Amino acid sequence: MRGVCNRTDSPLEGSILVAPSLEAGLYDAIVAASAVVCSSGGRTGHMQSICRGRGIPVLRIDHDDLADLAGEVTLHLDSESITIGPALSAHAPEAGTEAPSLQNLGSACAVIADLRDIDTINACGPGAAQVESFFIREEFLCLAAGLSPLDAFGGGPTDVTGYGKAVADRLCMFVDALLPSQRIVLRMLDLRSDHAASVTERAPITIEPNPELGLHGARWLLGSAAYRDALHAVLGALHDQLGDAARRVHLSVPFLTDAEEFTQVMDHLQLPEEVPVAAFIETPAAVHAAEALCAAGASELFLGTKDLAQFYLAADRNNHLVAESYQTRHPAVLDGLDRVITAARTAGTPVRVFALHADLKHYLDRLPTPDGYMMCTAELERMILQSR
């Protein structure tokens, strides 16, 4: 390989993507790649999470070296890493380390990027039945389907309804791929201003000094009548196409601060009572509001460990320069997870915790037992196959 490559509209399946950073606009190239080389970003950033979910190794090198990159590339699939140069012998597993099994997960939830991930999990054999749900961010669904939500919301009612119908059509394909006991959880649209700029053509984007802490998630949902109308179009189209099976699609509110905000979002969206709406907990404030969120009617709680860690530790998960400070096993993070699990179990509200495979045993040993764990597709697939 040589130079910055594969940034065309027609990425080659199995190629190596070389780019300064992983952005939403590179989605098609990312999912087609067999490996990625970049010069910035943290291992749990949004686009990096797609790589992890697909088992796509990511190598980071200094930015100054990126344009001159040339050489032989070796992919180490077991360790999800790549190196420049000839293959080296693999490291032996650490002695005395026993990996958690599929049975440790409770009712597993697979975090997916598109339809292909459902097919991948359900093709693994009988163990796939332990995967009770598939969790997808609406913005990932948009990227896979080529949708531009902010452009649609800036248009007229026809554009808004068309967006809702397109999302519903995609979700119907997802439901058709499910096993009888499975469901889909759609995390409602959470486009930060910096991400939105890469997936819009006409809509004006406000430049924010700190988009991660800016107008997105529940804050943005509360101000968008167009999204409310689009979501109603989604639910209406699902009911028309699926009938009672539309109940297999659940919703989740992203980036919440407290129970009052959850209630405001529910009032604003005016959703039918029969639609389950979960709360996604990824801020310290939401951790302390867990009991109140259950009382406010959240159908279940999802613990977003990756974002929670960065806010507890003030360490950007997209910034490799502070990778040593970003610790998903930090005592403060574990305390937050413990609080939410305990509050949810006391209230009788289902609770699920996202875990990287590397952290899973640590969590199992130190946390109360949640109703299930969420994991990315590639790591969950390996656990299912190992359970045969």
CORDAJO-V711796 format. One record per helix or strand of 2 or more residues. SS is the DSSP state (H for helix, E for strand). FROM is the first residue (numbers start at 1). TO is the last residue. If there is no record, write none. Layout:
# CORDAJO-V711796
((SS,FROM,TO) (SS,FROM,TO))
This chain:
# CORDAJO-V711796
((E,16,18) (H,24,32) (E,35,38) (H,46,54) (E,57,60) (H,63,66) (E,73,76) (E,81,84) (H,102,105) (E,108,112) (H,115,122) (H,126,130) (E,131,137) (H,138,145) (H,149,153) (H,157,176) (E,183,187) (H,193,199) (H,211,213) (H,218,222) (H,225,248) (E,249,253) (H,259,269) (E,277,281) (H,284,288) (H,290,295) (E,300,303) (H,305,313) (H,320,322) (H,331,347) (E,350,354) (H,357,366) (E,372,376) (H,377,386))
